[in-house]
Amino acid sequence: MKTNIQSLMNKIAEEEKRIGSINYTIKNHIVSTSIQELDGRVTITEDFKKDFQKELKELEEASERVCYYKRVLYEKNNSFTLTDGRTIQAAIVENTQLRSLKQTYETFLTYKNRKSRISESHDAYFECRTINFDKEGIEKKIKKLDEKIAQTDFEISKLNSKEFELD
């Protein structure tokens, strides 16, 4: 079957959602209930054994599919390369780090120079707090990071549509 990385990621998401759903319902079928009379007679009031076995099998099969799909995804992410020679996986790691750095820069921009008048019992003065960076320089760095992240995301997106054979 022919597919691409984006379709494969969608399959993984669908299977993981299915696993979550099965995990939720299987909990209701873990135990069966019966009533045992004092004379030894047993009456089964809730028998979930077959439901549990069926859902357990579905859970295990879905889990195997997710493992297989993720193996293929990681293999493709480590074999498809961007124009600069980085693999998709390397580019994803780098973009994650660049986004973190950008967020730090954006936090820096929330700081401002501040001047406060301090009055003590027999002394008065101004406390000056001055930021240790050039705001315009940080804004330029953020813009460069945005461009680099966008370019890499675009190249990854193109590679995500590259078709390959899925067994």
Secondary structure by P-SEA (a helix, b strand, c coil): ccccaaaaaaaaaaaaaaaaaaaaaaaaccbbbbbbcccccccccccaaaaaaaaaaaaaaaaaaaaaaaaaaaaaaacccccccccaaaaaaaaaaaaaaaaaaaaaaabbbbbbbbbcccbbbbbbbbbcccaaaaaaaaaaaaaaaaaaaaaaaaaaabbbbcc
